[in-house]
Amino acid sequence: MGKLRIIFVMEDLCYGGTQRQTLQLAQRLDRTRYCPVLVTLTGKTDLDDEALASGIEVHHMGHGREVDTVFFLRLLHTLKDLDPDVVVPCTAMPNIWGRIWGWWLKKIQGRPQGVLGTVRGGGAPVRQHEKWLWRLCDHMVCNSPELVTDLRGLGVPEDRITCIANGVDTERFVPVEPSPSKRAPLIVCVARLCEDKDHETLIKAFEQVYAANNRARLRLVGDGPWHERIQNRIAGSNAQYGMELLPGCADVRPHLAEAQIFALSSVREGQPNVLLEAMASGLPVCATSVGGIPDMIAQGQNGLLCAAGDADALAQNLLKLLDDPALLDSMGANNRQKALADYSFATMVSAHEAIFDRLCGLGDRG
């Protein structure tokens, strides 16, 4: 039998957790058994060159960084032409239209053999209309136990859900010298500038930190629809000289190497890829207790958690770490060990390959 054609449908290949995690999965599939293909609703964006350098087919349905306005019509013909064995829609719009057309093609022409829905972010079940659209999937993958619970609550049968933890490259993301306690008091947040990430709460918390320690700095790294809003919020802050806003980038390791603390103030999450990268890099974490984050961060052991939107509690947690060099280093070391033990790429990839095989009626292939 020939290679299985696995078609990942993405909104774009911009810098982002879902985009990078999907690309890393595609890069690591066994190429003797699978042919990964990436389809985007936009034109070329940030990660295309990396995908092409990995020998992965990339097809664009648009011509710029914006989604093509009639992508939902073009997607039907694109999927038909690519002759997929499995369609894997990723992010909200592809999870709507990729499922609709994948299901339709399967009914009409018998291909694809399977449609694998993905639910990765805390707001995904609502944005992707899972209450109705889960029925168009042969199986669904999510990345946190909390999302499994959400999907069960919407009526998805347990045997049609698999929870697969994100993987992190622990050879690429490694602790570097000096240790966090020996670095300048820099707090780093790498996250898309959008509503879910709630940067405004982090800025509000940092204003309290800066008032107590004017050596502290906050670096926000990312792009997104809230860029102007966050930029204006910083410009109007009494702690503006302690903050900087930098664009997203292909390699966040230099930012992590400078940081004492990694911070994330999200109101909705699945299992944040950037948090795994910070953990593998040996950084302590201050984050909100939402989505899959409590499964990653044990309070007081490898990080400090607070409720979403609670700037006062987040500020207290940041100050507690900044004032305790031993705690900075011990939590960072614990994070490195947890990343090594619980979030390997090998486990993540093999779990997906098993689902692809099952959807194509192959059972277990050794």
C-alpha positions in Angstrom: 0.0 0.0 0.0 1.2 3.5 -0.8 1.8 6.3 1.7 -1.2 7.8 3.5 -1.8 11.4 2.4 -2.5 13.4 5.5 -3.9 16.9 4.7 -3.6 19.5 7.5 -5.8 22.5 6.8 -4.6 25.6 8.5 -6.0 29.2 8.6 -2.3 30.3 8.1 1.2 29.4 9.0 1.9 32.5 11.1 3.9 32.3 14.3 1.5 30.7 16.8 1.3 27.7 19.1 -1.2 25.7 17.0 0.6 26.5 13.8 4.0 25.5 15.1 2.7 22.3 16.9 1.0 21.2 13.6 4.1 21.8 11.6 6.2 19.9 14.1 3.8 17.0 13.9 4.0 17.0 10.1 7.8 17.2 10.2 8.1 14.1 12.4 5.6 11.8 10.8 7.2 8.6 9.4 7.8 9.6 5.8 7.9 5.9 4.7 4.2 5.6 5.7 2.8 9.1 5.5 2.8 12.0 3.1 2.0 15.2 5.1 0.5 18.2 3.2 -0.3 21.6 4.5 -3.1 23.7 3.1 -3.6 27.4 4.3 -6.5 29.7 3.7 -4.0 32.6 3.2 -1.0 33.2 1.1 2.6 32.7 2.3 3.3 33.6 5.9 5.9 33.0 8.6 6.5 29.3 8.7 6.2 28.3 5.1 9.9 28.3 4.4 10.5 25.9 7.3 7.8 23.6 6.1 9.1 23.6 2.5 12.7 23.0 3.8 11.3 19.9 5.6 10.1 18.5 2.3 6.4 19.1 3.1 4.0 20.1 0.4 2.4 23.5 1.0 -0.7 24.8 -0.8 -2.1 28.3 -0.5 -5.7 29.4 -1.2 -5.0 33.1 -0.8 -2.4 35.6 -1.8 -1.6 37.7 1.3 -1.8 37.4 5.0 -5.5 37.7 4.9 -7.9 34.7 4.5 -9.2 34.4 1.0 -12.9 35.7 1.0 -14.2 32.7 -0.9 -12.0 30.1 0.7 -15.0 27.9 1.7 -15.8 27.4 -2.0 -12.2 26.8 -3.1 -11.5 24.4 -0.3 -13.9 21.8 -1.7 -12.0 21.7 -5.0 -8.6 21.9 -3.2 -9.4 18.9 -1.1 -10.8 16.9 -4.0 -7.6 17.6 -6.1 -5.3 16.7 -3.2 -7.0 13.3 -2.9 -6.5 12.9 0.9 -6.6 9.8 3.0 -7.2 11.8 6.2 -8.2 15.5 6.5 -7.0 17.2 9.7 -8.5 20.7 10.0 -6.7 22.9 12.5 -7.9 26.2 14.0 -11.5 27.5 13.9 -12.4 28.2 10.3 -10.8 25.1 8.9 -12.4 23.0 11.6 -15.8 24.3 10.3 -15.4 24.1 6.5 -12.7 21.4 6.4 -15.1 19.1 8.2 -18.1 20.0 6.1 -16.3 19.4 2.8 -14.3 16.4 4.1 -17.5 14.8 5.2 -19.2 15.6 1.9 -16.4 14.2 -0.2 -16.3 11.0 1.9 -20.0 10.5 1.3 -19.8 11.3 -2.4 -16.5 9.7 -3.5 -15.3 7.6 -0.6 -12.3 9.8 0.1 -11.0 11.0 2.5 -11.2 7.8 4.5 -11.3 9.9 7.7 -11.8 13.4 9.1 -9.9 14.1 12.3 -11.1 17.2 14.1 -8.8 19.1 16.4 -9.8 21.1 19.5 -6.8 22.9 20.9 -7.7 26.2 22.5 -10.0 26.9 25.5 -12.5 28.8 23.3 -12.4 26.2 20.5 -15.5 24.2 21.4 -17.6 27.4 21.0 -15.8 28.9 18.0 -15.9 25.7 16.1 -19.6 25.0 16.9 -18.7 21.6 18.3 -22.3 21.2 19.6 -23.3 20.5 16.0 -20.1 19.9 14.0 -18.5 17.1 16.0 -20.8 14.7 14.1 -18.9 15.5 10.9 -15.7 14.0 12.3 -14.8 10.4 12.5 -12.6 11.2 15.5 -11.4 14.2 17.5 -8.1 15.1 19.1 -7.7 17.6 22.0 -4.7 18.5 24.1 -6.0 18.8 27.7 -8.3 16.8 30.0 -10.4 19.9 30.4 -11.2 20.0 26.7 -12.2 16.3 26.9 -14.7 17.2 29.6 -16.1 20.1 27.5 -16.6 17.8 24.5 -18.3 15.1 26.5 -20.6 17.8 27.8 -21.5 18.6 24.2 -22.5 15.0 23.6 -19.3 13.7 21.9 -19.0 10.0 22.7 -15.9 9.1 24.7 -14.7 6.6 22.1 -14.5 9.4 19.6 -12.1 11.6 21.6 -8.4 11.2 22.2 -6.4 13.5 24.4 -2.8 13.9 23.2 -0.5 16.2 25.1 1.5 18.7 23.0 5.2 17.8 22.5 8.2 20.0 22.9 11.7 19.7 21.5 13.7 19.3 24.6 17.0 19.2 22.5 16.2 22.6 21.0 14.7 24.2 24.1 17.3 23.7 26.9 18.4 25.6 30.0 21.3 28.0 29.4 23.7 29.9 31.7 23.4 31.9 33.7 20.6 30.4 35.8 17.4 32.4 36.1 18.4 33.8 39.5 21.6 35.3 38.0 19.8 37.2 35.2 18.3 40.7 35.2 14.7 40.8 36.5 13.1 40.3 33.1 9.6 38.8 32.8 8.8 37.5 29.3 5.5 36.7 27.7 5.3 35.1 24.3 1.7 35.0 23.1 -0.5 36.1 20.3 -2.0 39.6 20.9 -5.6 38.7 21.1 -8.5 38.6 23.6 -7.8 35.1 24.9 -4.3 36.0 26.1 -5.5 39.0 28.2 -2.2 40.9 28.1 -4.0 43.8 29.8 -4.2 41.9 33.1 -0.4 41.1 32.8 0.3 44.8 32.2 -1.8 45.8 35.1 0.0 43.3 37.3 3.4 44.5 36.1 2.5 48.1 37.0 2.4 46.9 40.6 5.6 45.0 40.2 7.4 48.0 38.7 6.2 50.2 41.6 7.8 47.8 44.0 10.9 47.1 42.0 11.8 49.7 39.2 14.6 47.4 37.9 11.9 44.9 36.8 11.2 44.7 33.1 8.3 43.1 31.1 8.8 42.0 27.5 5.7 41.1 25.4 6.5 39.1 22.2 3.8 38.5 19.6 1.6 39.7 16.8 -2.2 39.8 16.4 -5.4 41.8 16.1 -4.9 43.5 19.5 -1.4 44.9 18.6 -2.5 48.6 18.5 -4.6 48.2 21.6 -1.7 46.7 23.6 0.7 49.3 22.2 -1.6 52.1 23.4 -2.1 50.5 26.8 1.7 50.4 27.3 2.1 54.0 26.1 -0.4 55.2 28.6 1.0 53.3 31.6 3.0 54.8 34.4 5.3 51.7 34.0 5.8 52.3 30.2 9.6 52.6 30.6 9.7 49.1 32.1 7.9 47.5 29.2 8.6 46.6 25.6 6.5 45.1 22.8 8.3 43.1 20.2 7.0 41.3 17.1 6.6 37.5 16.9 9.6 35.6 15.6 10.7 32.2 14.4 13.0 31.5 17.3 11.9 32.6 20.8 14.9 31.0 22.5 16.9 34.3 22.8 14.0 35.8 24.7 13.7 32.8 27.0 17.5 32.8 27.6 17.3 36.4 29.0 14.2 35.9 31.2 13.9 35.2 34.9 10.2 34.4 34.7 7.8 33.3 32.0 4.3 34.8 32.4 1.0 34.0 30.8 -2.3 35.7 31.7 -4.7 33.9 29.4 -8.4 33.7 30.1 -8.8 30.7 27.8 -6.2 28.0 26.9 -5.8 24.4 25.8 -2.2 23.4 26.5 0.0 26.3 25.6 3.0 25.4 23.4 4.9 28.5 24.6 4.5 27.3 28.2 6.1 24.0 27.3 9.0 25.7 25.6 9.6 27.9 28.7 9.4 24.8 30.9 11.9 22.9 28.7 14.2 26.0 28.9 14.2 25.8 32.7 12.2 28.8 33.5 9.8 29.2 36.4 6.2 30.2 35.4 3.6 32.6 36.6 0.3 31.9 34.9 -3.5 31.8 35.2 -5.3 28.6 36.2 -7.3 28.0 33.0 -7.7 25.2 30.5 -4.8 22.7 30.7 -2.4 24.9 32.5 -3.1 23.4 36.0 -2.1 20.0 34.5 1.2 21.4 33.5 2.0 23.6 36.5 1.7 22.3 40.1 1.2 25.2 42.4 4.4 26.0 44.3 6.4 23.2 42.7 7.2 24.4 39.1 5.2 27.7 39.1 2.6 29.9 40.7 -1.0 30.1 39.5 -3.8 32.6 40.0 -7.3 33.1 38.7 -7.8 34.6 35.3 -8.2 38.4 35.4 -6.8 38.7 38.9 -4.0 41.3 38.4 -3.3 41.7 42.1 -2.7 38.0 42.6 -0.5 37.8 39.5 1.5 40.7 40.7 2.0 39.0 44.1 3.2 35.8 42.4 5.6 37.7 40.2 7.1 39.6 43.1 7.4 36.4 45.2 9.6 34.8 42.5 11.6 38.0 41.8 12.4 38.2 45.5 13.4 34.6 46.0 16.5 33.5 43.9 16.5 30.0 45.2 12.8 29.6 44.3 13.5 30.9 40.8 16.1 28.2 40.1 14.3 25.3 41.9 11.1 25.9 40.0 13.0 26.3 36.7 14.8 22.9 37.3 11.5 21.2 38.1 10.0 22.5 34.9 12.9 21.1 32.9 12.4 17.7 34.4 8.6 17.7 33.8 9.1 18.7 30.2 11.5 15.7 29.7 9.2 13.3 31.5 5.7 14.2 30.2 5.9 16.0 26.9 8.0 14.1 24.4 7.5 14.5 20.7 7.8 10.7 20.2 4.7 10.1 22.2 2.7 12.8 20.5 3.6 11.7 17.0 3.0 8.0 17.6 -0.4 8.7 19.1 -1.4 10.6 16.0 -0.1 8.0 13.6 -2.1 5.3 15.4 -5.3 7.4 14.8 -4.4 7.9 11.1 -4.0 4.2 10.7 -7.2 3.4 12.5 -9.2 5.8 10.4 -7.8 4.2 7.3 -8.7 0.7 8.5 -5.1 -0.4 9.0 -5.2 -1.2 12.7 -1.8 -1.3 14.3 1.1 -1.0 11.9 4.5 -1.9 13.2 
